[in-house]
Amino acid sequence: MTKKFELEKQMVTLDSIIMKLESDDLPLESQLLEYENGMKIIKECRDYIEKTEQKIIDLSK
């Protein structure tokens, strides 16, 4: 079963990651893991937005 991508949920997750990274409470290793996770989510969001834009273009033809 394919999991539905939820852009809004991913944006909330990114906000949470940003807040963690901006705090001084995380050890360096944890910061790196959060950063990597955030970059992965950003890529997924970009891919989703690009696919959605292409669908809109195709439907407009």
Backbone as XML, in Angstrom:
<?xml version="1.0"?>
<chain id="A" units="angstrom">
  <residue number="1" name="MET">
    <atom name="N" x="0.833" y="-1.178" z="0.000"/>
    <atom name="CA" x="0.000" y="0.000" z="0.000"/>
    <atom name="C" x="0.886" y="1.252" z="0.000"/>
  </residue>
  <residue number="2" name="THR">
    <atom name="N" x="0.604" y="2.175" z="-0.915"/>
    <atom name="CA" x="1.384" y="3.391" z="-1.028"/>
    <atom name="C" x="0.917" y="4.417" z="-0.002"/>
  </residue>
  <residue number="3" name="LYS">
    <atom name="N" x="1.870" y="4.972" z="0.701"/>
    <atom name="CA" x="1.551" y="5.991" z="1.706"/>
    <atom name="C" x="1.351" y="7.334" z="1.003"/>
  </residue>
  <residue number="4" name="LYS">
    <atom name="N" x="0.256" y="8.015" z="1.328"/>
    <atom name="CA" x="-0.046" y="9.310" z="0.730"/>
    <atom name="C" x="0.897" y="10.366" z="1.297"/>
  </residue>
  <residue number="5" name="PHE">
    <atom name="N" x="1.468" y="11.141" z="0.412"/>
    <atom name="CA" x="2.360" y="12.220" z="0.829"/>
    <atom name="C" x="1.522" y="13.389" z="1.331"/>
  </residue>
  <residue number="6" name="GLU">
    <atom name="N" x="1.847" y="13.896" z="2.499"/>
    <atom name="CA" x="1.117" y="15.019" z="3.081"/>
    <atom name="C" x="2.083" y="16.186" z="3.265"/>
  </residue>
  <residue number="7" name="LEU">
    <atom name="N" x="2.011" y="17.128" z="2.337"/>
    <atom name="CA" x="2.924" y="18.266" z="2.338"/>
    <atom name="C" x="2.832" y="19.068" z="3.634"/>
  </residue>
  <residue number="8" name="GLU">
    <atom name="N" x="1.623" y="19.334" z="4.075"/>
    <atom name="CA" x="1.450" y="20.134" z="5.287"/>
    <atom name="C" x="2.084" y="19.463" z="6.507"/>
  </residue>
  <residue number="9" name="LYS">
    <atom name="N" x="1.927" y="18.158" z="6.588"/>
    <atom name="CA" x="2.510" y="17.409" z="7.709"/>
    <atom name="C" x="4.039" y="17.483" z="7.664"/>
  </residue>
  <residue number="10" name="GLN">
    <atom name="N" x="4.592" y="17.392" z="6.467"/>
    <atom name="CA" x="6.046" y="17.471" z="6.313"/>
    <atom name="C" x="6.556" y="18.863" z="6.682"/>
  </residue>
  <residue number="11" name="MET">
    <atom name="N" x="5.772" y="19.894" z="6.360"/>
    <atom name="CA" x="6.170" y="21.254" z="6.713"/>
    <atom name="C" x="6.194" y="21.440" z="8.233"/>
  </residue>
  <residue number="12" name="VAL">
    <atom name="N" x="5.233" y="20.845" z="8.924"/>
    <atom name="CA" x="5.212" y="20.908" z="10.390"/>
    <atom name="C" x="6.444" y="20.194" z="10.952"/>
  </residue>
  <residue number="13" name="THR">
    <atom name="N" x="6.782" y="19.051" z="10.362"/>
    <atom name="CA" x="7.969" y="18.315" z="10.793"/>
    <atom name="C" x="9.226" y="19.151" z="10.578"/>
  </residue>
  <residue number="14" name="LEU">
    <atom name="N" x="9.311" y="19.830" z="9.430"/>
    <atom name="CA" x="10.462" y="20.697" z="9.167"/>
    <atom name="C" x="10.549" y="21.833" z="10.182"/>
  </residue>
  <residue number="15" name="ASP">
    <atom name="N" x="9.423" y="22.422" z="10.516"/>
    <atom name="CA" x="9.421" y="23.481" z="11.531"/>
    <atom name="C" x="9.971" y="22.965" z="12.857"/>
  </residue>
  <residue number="16" name="SER">
    <atom name="N" x="9.583" y="21.753" z="13.210"/>
    <atom name="CA" x="10.060" y="21.146" z="14.448"/>
    <atom name="C" x="11.575" y="20.932" z="14.402"/>
  </residue>
  <residue number="17" name="ILE">
    <atom name="N" x="12.059" y="20.463" z="13.270"/>
    <atom name="CA" x="13.502" y="20.241" z="13.102"/>
    <atom name="C" x="14.251" y="21.562" z="13.214"/>
  </residue>
  <residue number="18" name="ILE">
    <atom name="N" x="13.722" y="22.603" z="12.579"/>
    <atom name="CA" x="14.366" y="23.917" z="12.637"/>
    <atom name="C" x="14.450" y="24.411" z="14.075"/>
  </residue>
  <residue number="19" name="MET">
    <atom name="N" x="13.371" y="24.242" z="14.815"/>
    <atom name="CA" x="13.372" y="24.677" z="16.215"/>
    <atom name="C" x="14.426" y="23.927" z="17.022"/>
  </residue>
  <residue number="20" name="LYS">
    <atom name="N" x="14.547" y="22.619" z="16.766"/>
    <atom name="CA" x="15.558" y="21.827" z="17.477"/>
    <atom name="C" x="16.966" y="22.302" z="17.136"/>
  </residue>
  <residue number="21" name="LEU">
    <atom name="N" x="17.193" y="22.569" z="15.835"/>
    <atom name="CA" x="18.522" y="22.990" z="15.405"/>
    <atom name="C" x="18.873" y="24.383" z="15.919"/>
  </residue>
  <residue number="22" name="GLU">
    <atom name="N" x="17.885" y="25.232" z="16.080"/>
    <atom name="CA" x="18.142" y="26.581" z="16.571"/>
    <atom name="C" x="18.385" y="26.625" z="18.077"/>
  </residue>
  <residue number="23" name="SER">
    <atom name="N" x="17.960" y="25.586" z="18.768"/>
    <atom name="CA" x="18.228" y="25.543" z="20.207"/>
    <atom name="C" x="19.667" y="25.086" z="20.417"/>
  </residue>
  <residue number="24" name="ASP">
    <atom name="N" x="20.194" y="25.381" z="21.553"/>
    <atom name="CA" x="21.577" y="24.986" z="21.851"/>
    <atom name="C" x="21.636" y="23.705" z="22.667"/>
  </residue>
  <residue number="25" name="ASP">
    <atom name="N" x="20.527" y="22.986" z="22.713"/>
    <atom name="CA" x="20.438" y="21.817" z="23.586"/>
    <atom name="C" x="20.897" y="20.512" z="22.942"/>
  </residue>
  <residue number="26" name="LEU">
    <atom name="N" x="20.966" y="20.470" z="21.617"/>
    <atom name="CA" x="21.290" y="19.212" z="20.940"/>
    <atom name="C" x="22.793" y="19.007" z="20.808"/>
  </residue>
  <residue number="27" name="PRO">
    <atom name="N" x="23.251" y="17.799" z="21.094"/>
    <atom name="CA" x="24.654" y="17.468" z="20.820"/>
    <atom name="C" x="24.899" y="17.485" z="19.304"/>
  </residue>
  <residue number="28" name="LEU">
    <atom name="N" x="26.137" y="17.620" z="18.922"/>
    <atom name="CA" x="26.501" y="17.738" z="17.514"/>
    <atom name="C" x="25.982" y="16.569" z="16.677"/>
  </residue>
  <residue number="29" name="GLU">
    <atom name="N" x="26.119" y="15.348" z="17.175"/>
    <atom name="CA" x="25.658" y="14.179" z="16.414"/>
    <atom name="C" x="24.156" y="14.237" z="16.171"/>
  </residue>
  <residue number="30" name="SER">
    <atom name="N" x="23.405" y="14.660" z="17.165"/>
    <atom name="CA" x="21.956" y="14.780" z="17.019"/>
    <atom name="C" x="21.606" y="15.886" z="16.034"/>
  </residue>
  <residue number="31" name="GLN">
    <atom name="N" x="22.382" y="16.969" z="16.063"/>
    <atom name="CA" x="22.158" y="18.050" z="15.106"/>
    <atom name="C" x="22.360" y="17.552" z="13.683"/>
  </residue>
  <residue number="32" name="LEU">
    <atom name="N" x="23.395" y="16.767" z="13.488"/>
    <atom name="CA" x="23.671" y="16.224" z="12.161"/>
    <atom name="C" x="22.539" y="15.324" z="11.694"/>
  </residue>
  <residue number="33" name="LEU">
    <atom name="N" x="22.040" y="14.472" z="12.570"/>
    <atom name="CA" x="20.926" y="13.590" z="12.212"/>
    <atom name="C" x="19.670" y="14.389" z="11.874"/>
  </residue>
  <residue number="34" name="GLU">
    <atom name="N" x="19.385" y="15.413" z="12.667"/>
    <atom name="CA" x="18.221" y="16.262" z="12.394"/>
    <atom name="C" x="18.389" y="16.978" z="11.055"/>
  </residue>
  <residue number="35" name="TYR">
    <atom name="N" x="19.587" y="17.484" z="10.800"/>
    <atom name="CA" x="19.869" y="18.175" z="9.543"/>
    <atom name="C" x="19.664" y="17.237" z="8.354"/>
  </residue>
  <residue number="36" name="GLU">
    <atom name="N" x="20.207" y="16.032" z="8.444"/>
    <atom name="CA" x="20.051" y="15.053" z="7.363"/>
    <atom name="C" x="18.584" y="14.726" z="7.137"/>
  </residue>
  <residue number="37" name="ASN">
    <atom name="N" x="17.841" y="14.538" z="8.212"/>
    <atom name="CA" x="16.422" y="14.246" z="8.106"/>
    <atom name="C" x="15.684" y="15.415" z="7.451"/>
  </residue>
  <residue number="38" name="GLY">
    <atom name="N" x="16.032" y="16.625" z="7.850"/>
    <atom name="CA" x="15.414" y="17.809" z="7.260"/>
    <atom name="C" x="15.697" y="17.918" z="5.773"/>
  </residue>
  <residue number="39" name="MET">
    <atom name="N" x="16.920" y="17.654" z="5.375"/>
    <atom name="CA" x="17.269" y="17.722" z="3.954"/>
    <atom name="C" x="16.517" y="16.662" z="3.149"/>
  </residue>
  <residue number="40" name="LYS">
    <atom name="N" x="16.327" y="15.491" z="3.728"/>
    <atom name="CA" x="15.560" y="14.433" z="3.070"/>
    <atom name="C" x="14.106" y="14.879" z="2.871"/>
  </residue>
  <residue number="41" name="ILE">
    <atom name="N" x="13.539" y="15.471" z="3.901"/>
    <atom name="CA" x="12.153" y="15.942" z="3.815"/>
    <atom name="C" x="12.032" y="17.053" z="2.774"/>
  </residue>
  <residue number="42" name="ILE">
    <atom name="N" x="13.001" y="17.968" z="2.739"/>
    <atom name="CA" x="12.979" y="19.048" z="1.750"/>
    <atom name="C" x="12.997" y="18.476" z="0.343"/>
  </residue>
  <residue number="43" name="LYS">
    <atom name="N" x="13.823" y="17.468" z="0.101"/>
    <atom name="CA" x="13.876" y="16.844" z="-1.229"/>
    <atom name="C" x="12.532" y="16.212" z="-1.579"/>
  </residue>
  <residue number="44" name="GLU">
    <atom name="N" x="11.929" y="15.509" z="-0.627"/>
    <atom name="CA" x="10.628" y="14.891" z="-0.870"/>
    <atom name="C" x="9.569" y="15.947" z="-1.185"/>
  </residue>
  <residue number="45" name="CYS">
    <atom name="N" x="9.606" y="17.059" z="-0.469"/>
    <atom name="CA" x="8.643" y="18.141" z="-0.708"/>
    <atom name="C" x="8.849" y="18.751" z="-2.091"/>
  </residue>
  <residue number="46" name="ARG">
    <atom name="N" x="10.099" y="18.996" z="-2.454"/>
    <atom name="CA" x="10.388" y="19.556" z="-3.783"/>
    <atom name="C" x="9.908" y="18.616" z="-4.883"/>
  </residue>
  <residue number="47" name="ASP">
    <atom name="N" x="10.197" y="17.335" z="-4.731"/>
    <atom name="CA" x="9.760" y="16.356" z="-5.730"/>
    <atom name="C" x="8.244" y="16.350" z="-5.857"/>
  </residue>
  <residue number="48" name="TYR">
    <atom name="N" x="7.557" y="16.383" z="-4.730"/>
    <atom name="CA" x="6.095" y="16.388" z="-4.724"/>
    <atom name="C" x="5.557" y="17.645" z="-5.415"/>
  </residue>
  <residue number="49" name="ILE">
    <atom name="N" x="6.139" y="18.790" z="-5.101"/>
    <atom name="CA" x="5.690" y="20.051" z="-5.702"/>
    <atom name="C" x="5.945" y="20.049" z="-7.206"/>
  </residue>
  <residue number="50" name="GLU">
    <atom name="N" x="7.107" y="19.554" z="-7.634"/>
    <atom name="CA" x="7.413" y="19.493" z="-9.063"/>
    <atom name="C" x="6.428" y="18.588" z="-9.800"/>
  </residue>
  <residue number="51" name="LYS">
    <atom name="N" x="6.104" y="17.439" z="-9.224"/>
    <atom name="CA" x="5.137" y="16.532" z="-9.851"/>
    <atom name="C" x="3.760" y="17.174" z="-9.924"/>
  </residue>
  <residue number="52" name="THR">
    <atom name="N" x="3.387" y="17.878" z="-8.863"/>
    <atom name="CA" x="2.090" y="18.544" z="-8.834"/>
    <atom name="C" x="2.037" y="19.658" z="-9.873"/>
  </residue>
  <residue number="53" name="GLU">
    <atom name="N" x="3.117" y="20.429" z="-9.994"/>
    <atom name="CA" x="3.173" y="21.480" z="-11.012"/>
    <atom name="C" x="3.034" y="20.887" z="-12.406"/>
  </residue>
  <residue number="54" name="GLN">
    <atom name="N" x="3.693" y="19.762" z="-12.646"/>
    <atom name="CA" x="3.616" y="19.129" z="-13.962"/>
    <atom name="C" x="2.200" y="18.647" z="-14.246"/>
  </residue>
  <residue number="55" name="LYS">
    <atom name="N" x="1.518" y="18.109" z="-13.248"/>
    <atom name="CA" x="0.126" y="17.683" z="-13.424"/>
    <atom name="C" x="-0.754" y="18.866" z="-13.804"/>
  </residue>
  <residue number="56" name="ILE">
    <atom name="N" x="-0.531" y="20.005" z="-13.141"/>
    <atom name="CA" x="-1.319" y="21.204" z="-13.437"/>
    <atom name="C" x="-1.058" y="21.667" z="-14.867"/>
  </residue>
  <residue number="57" name="ILE">
    <atom name="N" x="0.195" y="21.665" z="-15.280"/>
    <atom name="CA" x="0.544" y="22.049" z="-16.649"/>
    <atom name="C" x="-0.131" y="21.114" z="-17.639"/>
  </residue>
  <residue number="58" name="ASP">
    <atom name="N" x="-0.063" y="19.812" z="-17.379"/>
    <atom name="CA" x="-0.678" y="18.831" z="-18.276"/>
    <atom name="C" x="-2.189" y="19.015" z="-18.359"/>
  </residue>
  <residue number="59" name="LEU">
    <atom name="N" x="-2.816" y="19.316" z="-17.244"/>
    <atom name="CA" x="-4.267" y="19.508" z="-17.232"/>
    <atom name="C" x="-4.681" y="20.803" z="-17.927"/>
  </residue>
  <residue number="60" name="SER">
    <atom name="N" x="-3.778" y="21.764" z="-17.974"/>
    <atom name="CA" x="-4.085" y="23.058" z="-18.584"/>
    <atom name="C" x="-3.995" y="23.027" z="-20.101"/>
  </residue>
  <residue number="61" name="LYS">
    <atom name="N" x="-3.425" y="21.991" z="-20.650"/>
    <atom name="CA" x="-3.246" y="21.896" z="-22.112"/>
    <atom name="C" x="-4.532" y="21.540" z="-22.796"/>
  </residue>
</chain>
